[in-house]
């Protein structure tokens, strides 16, 4: 991306290079964490879902006490990347990835047009919430965190949750519950200052060492690429240097943590640009904030990694990267489809014992490891970027 009015600030670079280290090491910002609103009272963070889906996710995410708009948004992103046209290889359909048999039971007319259409995003959002709340009712008598039990039932089936009196001891199911609840924090509007990342100074230090390196479209810093990067290749490598694995493309990195406001930006935050400020699927560029309104930026072909101003026309917001947030994100395949995340050393869940005749059969979709990849939103493109790498 060519950042408008974002030329190299040679005179300011020295000030920024010294000043942001002071911000990181001295600690000008004392944060007490980011408490979230409880249950279905939590509001969506602006810009985290496409504008057309903001109101229905907020509405249907409050359908029952066990779910919340951010949790519902996290599930929809996990399933399809908010793509209403998504279809998996095993037949799951639409934004919420319903199998036809499950849709026949839980399909809901979310926009009151007289039809229950799995391809209609308003119906898919309503149906996902309806299904979640039905699962919550199925496991309402199980002790423990009711939202965690619901998510476990979504992944492994209600009978497994009832059998084990809580989240079953399946690594895949436990990982799914952690991932959705961690990802939900990225979709939650902060009600207090967002905690400063402990890894931010190390990520900045790595990016600093790359200043002056020529930009390479699709670059990941490999020896075969002469150590060159594109924008998200640089941010991915910077956080990899401190032990955090980010997705490869910018619009996926957007969901790697909570979103501080412009006046709450701190060094190490990732800053993003989009062609449509109402739709995060159009994010196409990312940099690493260093303080004072500047970032370290791998801008475009023909330029070098440098300091640039962040206040330009297509600035959409920022993300404060967290380990849990990054680990919860689904992966993206070369064709643009996404796959659910897995944790190192995890295995697929055991097959739960079939439900007795007097109990409902597990109605949950297949576990993430067995669910076929689904198409995500339109892959971003821009000067110096490819659909798969930006």
C-alpha positions as CSV (number, residue, x, y, z in Angstrom):
1,X,0.0,0.0,0.0
2,X,1.2,3.5,-0.8
3,X,0.5,5.5,2.4
4,X,-0.9,8.9,1.5
5,X,1.2,11.7,3.0
6,X,3.3,9.0,4.6
7,X,6.8,9.9,3.4
8,X,9.9,9.1,5.4
9,X,10.3,11.5,8.2
10,X,14.1,11.6,8.3
11,X,14.3,14.5,10.7
12,X,11.8,12.9,13.1
13,X,13.2,9.4,12.8
14,X,15.9,10.0,15.4
15,X,13.4,11.4,17.8
16,X,11.1,8.4,17.3
17,X,13.9,5.9,17.5
18,X,14.9,7.2,20.9
19,X,11.5,8.3,22.2
20,X,9.6,5.1,21.7
21,X,12.1,3.0,23.7
22,X,11.5,5.4,26.6
23,X,7.8,4.8,26.2
24,X,8.3,1.0,26.3
25,X,10.9,0.7,29.0
26,X,10.0,3.5,31.3
27,X,6.3,2.7,31.1
28,X,4.3,5.9,30.5
29,X,1.2,3.9,30.5
30,X,0.1,1.9,33.6
31,X,-2.7,-0.4,32.6
32,X,-4.8,-2.5,34.9
33,X,-6.1,-5.0,32.3
34,X,-9.1,-5.0,30.1
35,X,-12.1,-6.3,32.1
36,X,-14.9,-7.4,29.8
37,X,-18.6,-6.8,30.3
38,X,-20.5,-9.8,31.5
39,X,-22.4,-12.3,29.4
40,X,-24.7,-10.9,26.7
41,X,-24.2,-7.3,27.9
42,X,-20.8,-7.1,26.2
43,X,-20.7,-4.8,23.2
44,X,-18.9,-5.4,19.9
45,X,-15.7,-3.4,19.4
46,X,-16.2,-1.0,16.4
47,X,-14.7,-2.2,13.2
48,X,-14.3,-5.8,14.1
49,X,-17.2,-7.1,12.1
50,X,-18.5,-5.9,8.7
51,X,-20.9,-3.0,9.3
52,X,-23.9,-4.8,7.8
53,X,-23.6,-7.5,10.4
54,X,-22.9,-5.3,13.5
55,X,-26.5,-4.8,14.5
56,X,-27.8,-8.3,14.0
57,X,-24.8,-9.8,15.8
58,X,-25.3,-7.4,18.7
59,X,-29.0,-8.3,18.7
60,X,-28.9,-12.1,18.3
61,X,-25.8,-12.3,20.5
62,X,-28.0,-11.3,23.4
63,X,-30.6,-14.1,22.8
64,X,-29.7,-16.0,26.0
65,X,-27.4,-15.3,29.0
66,X,-24.8,-17.9,28.0
67,X,-23.8,-16.1,24.8
68,X,-22.6,-12.6,23.9
69,X,-22.3,-10.6,20.7
70,X,-18.4,-10.9,20.8
71,X,-18.7,-14.7,21.4
72,X,-21.1,-15.0,18.5
73,X,-18.8,-12.9,16.3
74,X,-15.9,-15.1,17.2
75,X,-17.8,-18.2,16.2
76,X,-18.8,-16.7,12.9
77,X,-15.3,-15.6,12.1
78,X,-13.9,-19.0,13.1
79,X,-16.5,-20.8,10.9
80,X,-16.3,-18.7,7.7
81,X,-14.5,-15.4,8.1
82,X,-17.9,-13.7,7.8
83,X,-18.4,-15.1,4.3
84,X,-22.1,-15.8,3.6
85,X,-21.1,-17.9,0.6
86,X,-18.8,-20.3,2.4
87,X,-19.3,-23.9,1.7
88,X,-17.1,-26.7,3.1
89,X,-16.1,-29.9,1.4
90,X,-18.3,-31.9,3.7
91,X,-21.4,-29.8,2.9
92,X,-21.5,-27.2,5.7
93,X,-23.1,-24.1,4.3
94,X,-23.2,-20.3,4.8
95,X,-21.7,-17.9,7.2
96,X,-22.4,-20.2,10.2
97,X,-21.5,-23.4,8.4
98,X,-24.7,-25.4,9.1
99,X,-25.1,-28.9,7.8
100,X,-28.4,-29.3,6.0
101,X,-29.8,-31.6,8.7
102,X,-29.0,-29.2,11.5
103,X,-30.3,-26.3,9.5
104,X,-33.6,-28.1,9.1
105,X,-34.0,-28.0,12.9
106,X,-32.4,-24.7,13.9
107,X,-32.8,-22.5,10.8
108,X,-34.3,-19.2,11.8
109,X,-35.8,-16.4,9.8
110,X,-33.6,-13.6,11.1
111,X,-34.9,-10.8,8.9
112,X,-38.6,-11.7,8.9
113,X,-38.8,-12.1,5.1
114,X,-40.7,-15.3,5.4
115,X,-37.8,-17.6,4.4
116,X,-35.1,-19.5,6.3
117,X,-32.2,-19.3,3.9
118,X,-28.8,-20.7,5.0
119,X,-27.1,-18.4,2.5
120,X,-28.7,-15.3,3.9
121,X,-26.3,-13.8,6.4
122,X,-29.1,-12.4,8.6
123,X,-30.7,-15.8,8.8
124,X,-27.3,-17.5,9.4
125,X,-26.5,-15.1,12.3
126,X,-29.9,-15.6,13.9
127,X,-29.7,-19.4,13.5
128,X,-26.2,-19.6,15.0
129,X,-27.4,-17.8,18.1
130,X,-30.6,-20.0,18.2
131,X,-28.4,-23.2,18.0
132,X,-26.0,-21.9,20.7
133,X,-28.9,-21.2,23.0
134,X,-30.5,-24.6,22.3
135,X,-27.2,-26.2,23.3
136,X,-27.0,-24.0,26.4
137,X,-30.4,-25.3,27.4
138,X,-29.3,-28.9,26.8
139,X,-26.4,-28.6,29.3
140,X,-28.1,-26.1,31.7
141,X,-27.9,-28.5,34.5
142,X,-24.1,-29.1,34.2
143,X,-22.0,-27.2,36.8
144,X,-19.3,-24.8,35.9
145,X,-18.9,-22.0,33.4
146,X,-22.1,-22.1,31.4
147,X,-20.6,-20.5,28.3
148,X,-17.7,-22.9,28.3
149,X,-20.1,-25.8,28.6
150,X,-22.2,-24.5,25.7
151,X,-19.0,-24.2,23.5
152,X,-17.9,-27.7,24.5
153,X,-21.4,-28.9,23.5
154,X,-21.0,-27.2,20.2
155,X,-17.8,-29.0,19.6
156,X,-18.3,-32.4,21.1
157,X,-22.1,-32.7,21.6
158,X,-24.3,-32.1,24.6
159,X,-24.1,-35.7,25.8
160,X,-20.3,-35.5,26.1
161,X,-20.6,-32.4,28.4
162,X,-23.3,-34.1,30.4
163,X,-21.3,-37.3,30.7
164,X,-18.2,-35.5,32.0
165,X,-20.1,-33.0,34.1
166,X,-18.5,-30.1,32.3
167,X,-16.0,-29.6,29.4
168,X,-15.0,-33.1,28.4
169,X,-11.3,-34.1,28.6
170,X,-10.8,-33.9,24.8
171,X,-7.9,-31.7,23.9
172,X,-9.5,-30.6,20.8
173,X,-12.7,-29.6,22.6
174,X,-10.8,-27.9,25.4
175,X,-8.8,-26.0,22.8
176,X,-12.0,-24.9,21.0
177,X,-13.4,-23.5,24.1
178,X,-10.2,-21.6,24.9
179,X,-9.9,-20.3,21.4
180,X,-13.4,-19.0,21.0
181,X,-13.3,-17.3,24.4
182,X,-9.9,-15.8,23.7
183,X,-11.0,-14.6,20.2
184,X,-14.1,-13.1,21.7
185,X,-11.9,-10.6,23.5
186,X,-10.8,-9.3,20.2
187,X,-14.4,-8.5,19.3
188,X,-15.3,-7.0,22.7
189,X,-15.4,-3.2,23.1
190,X,-12.9,-2.4,25.9
191,X,-14.5,-0.9,29.0
192,X,-11.1,0.0,30.6
193,X,-7.6,0.7,29.2
194,X,-6.1,-2.3,27.4
195,X,-3.2,-4.0,29.1
196,X,0.2,-3.2,27.5
197,X,1.8,-6.2,25.8
198,X,4.9,-7.6,27.5
199,X,6.4,-8.7,24.2
200,X,6.0,-5.3,22.4
201,X,9.5,-4.0,23.0
202,X,11.1,-7.1,21.6
203,X,8.9,-7.0,18.5
204,X,9.9,-3.4,18.0
205,X,13.6,-4.2,18.5
206,X,13.4,-6.8,15.7
207,X,11.6,-4.4,13.3
208,X,14.2,-1.7,14.1
209,X,17.0,-4.0,12.9
210,X,15.3,-4.2,9.5
211,X,15.1,-0.5,8.9
212,X,16.5,0.3,5.5
213,X,15.8,-3.2,4.1
214,X,14.3,-3.1,0.6
215,X,10.6,-4.1,0.5
216,X,9.7,-7.4,-1.2
217,X,6.2,-8.3,-2.3
218,X,5.4,-11.5,-0.4
219,X,8.7,-11.3,1.5
220,X,9.0,-13.2,4.8
221,X,12.7,-12.5,5.4
222,X,13.9,-15.8,4.1
223,X,17.5,-16.2,3.0
224,X,16.2,-16.9,-0.6
225,X,14.6,-13.5,-0.4
226,X,17.7,-11.8,0.8
227,X,16.1,-11.1,4.2
228,X,13.4,-8.8,2.7
229,X,9.8,-8.4,3.8
230,X,6.4,-7.1,2.9
231,X,4.2,-5.4,5.5
232,X,2.6,-8.4,7.2
233,X,5.7,-10.5,6.7
234,X,7.6,-8.0,8.8
235,X,5.0,-7.9,11.6
236,X,4.7,-11.7,11.6
237,X,8.5,-12.1,11.9
238,X,8.7,-9.3,14.6
239,X,6.3,-11.1,16.8
240,X,7.7,-14.5,16.0
241,X,11.0,-13.2,17.5
242,X,9.2,-12.9,20.9
243,X,7.4,-16.3,20.6
244,X,4.1,-15.2,19.2
245,X,2.9,-16.8,16.0
246,X,0.7,-14.4,13.9
247,X,-1.2,-15.3,10.7
248,X,0.4,-14.4,7.5
249,X,-2.0,-11.8,6.1
250,X,-2.9,-8.4,7.6
251,X,-6.6,-8.8,7.8
252,X,-6.1,-11.9,9.9
253,X,-3.6,-10.3,12.2
254,X,-6.3,-7.7,13.0
255,X,-7.9,-10.3,15.3
256,X,-4.8,-11.2,17.3
257,X,-5.9,-9.2,20.4
258,X,-8.1,-6.3,21.7
259,X,-8.3,-3.0,19.9
260,X,-7.1,0.1,21.6
261,X,-8.5,3.5,20.5
262,X,-6.3,6.0,18.7
263,X,-5.5,7.9,22.0
264,X,-4.6,4.6,23.7
265,X,-2.0,3.5,21.2
266,X,1.2,2.2,22.7
267,X,4.5,1.0,21.1
268,X,4.2,-2.5,19.7
269,X,0.6,-2.2,18.7
270,X,-0.2,-3.3,15.1
271,X,-1.8,-0.5,13.1
272,X,-4.0,-1.2,10.0
273,X,-5.3,0.3,6.8
274,X,-8.4,-0.7,4.8
275,X,-10.1,0.3,1.6
276,X,-13.5,0.2,3.4
277,X,-13.4,1.5,6.9
278,X,-16.7,-0.2,7.6
279,X,-15.5,-3.7,6.7
280,X,-12.4,-5.3,8.3
281,X,-12.3,-7.8,5.4
282,X,-10.8,-5.0,3.3
283,X,-7.8,-4.5,5.5
284,X,-4.7,-4.6,3.3
285,X,-1.8,-3.1,5.2
286,X,-0.2,-3.3,8.6
287,X,2.7,-1.7,10.5
288,X,4.2,-1.6,14.0
289,X,3.4,1.5,16.1
290,X,6.5,3.0,17.8
291,X,5.0,6.1,19.4
292,X,4.5,9.8,18.6
293,X,2.2,9.0,15.7
294,X,4.8,6.9,13.8
295,X,5.2,3.3,12.9
296,X,7.9,1.0,11.4
297,X,6.5,0.3,8.0
298,X,7.3,-1.9,5.0
299,X,5.3,0.3,2.6
300,X,5.5,-0.9,-1.1
301,X,7.7,-2.1,-3.9
302,X,10.6,0.3,-4.6
303,X,10.7,1.5,-1.0
304,X,12.6,0.4,2.1
305,X,11.4,-0.4,5.6
306,X,11.2,3.0,7.4
307,X,9.4,5.2,9.8
308,X,6.1,6.6,8.6
309,X,3.2,8.5,10.0
310,X,0.1,6.5,10.8
311,X,-2.6,9.3,10.4
312,X,-3.6,8.7,6.8
313,X,-6.9,8.4,5.1
314,X,-7.3,4.6,5.2
315,X,-6.3,4.0,8.9
316,X,-8.9,1.7,10.4
317,X,-7.5,1.0,13.8
318,X,-5.0,-1.0,15.9
319,X,-4.6,-4.3,17.6
320,X,-2.7,-5.0,20.8
321,X,-1.3,-8.5,20.2
322,X,-1.7,-11.2,22.9
323,X,-0.4,-14.7,22.9
324,X,-3.9,-16.2,23.5
325,X,-5.4,-14.0,20.9
326,X,-2.9,-15.0,18.2
327,X,-3.0,-18.6,19.1
328,X,-6.8,-18.7,18.8
329,X,-6.9,-17.5,15.2
330,X,-7.8,-19.8,12.3
331,X,-5.2,-20.3,9.6
332,X,-5.5,-19.3,6.0
333,X,-4.7,-21.6,3.1
334,X,-3.1,-20.5,-0.2
335,X,-6.5,-20.4,-1.9
336,X,-7.9,-18.0,0.7
337,X,-10.0,-20.5,2.7
338,X,-9.5,-20.7,6.5
339,X,-9.0,-23.6,8.8
340,X,-9.7,-23.7,12.5
341,X,-6.7,-23.3,14.8
342,X,-5.0,-26.2,16.6
343,X,-2.6,-26.2,19.5
344,X,0.7,-28.0,19.5
345,X,0.4,-31.5,20.7
346,X,-3.4,-31.6,20.5
347,X,-5.3,-34.5,19.1
348,X,-8.8,-34.9,17.8
349,X,-11.4,-35.7,20.4
350,X,-12.4,-39.2,21.2
351,X,-15.8,-40.2,19.8
352,X,-18.4,-39.6,22.6
353,X,-20.6,-42.5,23.5
354,X,-23.8,-42.4,21.5
355,X,-26.6,-40.7,23.4
356,X,-29.2,-43.0,25.0
357,X,-32.7,-43.1,23.4
358,X,-34.1,-40.8,26.0
359,X,-31.6,-38.0,25.4
360,X,-31.2,-35.8,22.3
361,X,-28.4,-36.9,19.9
362,X,-25.4,-34.5,19.7
363,X,-26.4,-31.9,17.2
364,X,-23.1,-30.0,17.1
365,X,-21.2,-29.6,13.9
366,X,-18.0,-31.6,13.5
367,X,-15.0,-30.7,15.6
368,X,-12.7,-28.1,14.0
369,X,-10.0,-30.6,13.0
370,X,-12.5,-32.6,10.9
371,X,-14.4,-29.6,9.6
372,X,-13.4,-28.9,6.0
373,X,-11.9,-25.5,5.3
374,X,-14.3,-22.8,4.3
375,X,-13.9,-19.7,2.2
376,X,-13.1,-16.5,4.0
377,X,-13.9,-13.0,2.9
378,X,-12.4,-11.5,-0.2
379,X,-8.6,-11.6,0.0
380,X,-7.1,-8.2,0.0
381,X,-5.0,-6.8,-2.7
382,X,-3.0,-3.7,-3.2
383,X,0.3,-2.3,-4.5
384,X,3.1,-4.7,-3.5
385,X,0.7,-7.3,-2.1
386,X,-0.8,-10.6,-3.2
387,X,-4.2,-12.0,-2.2
388,X,-2.4,-14.6,-0.1
389,X,0.3,-12.4,1.4
390,X,0.0,-8.7,2.3
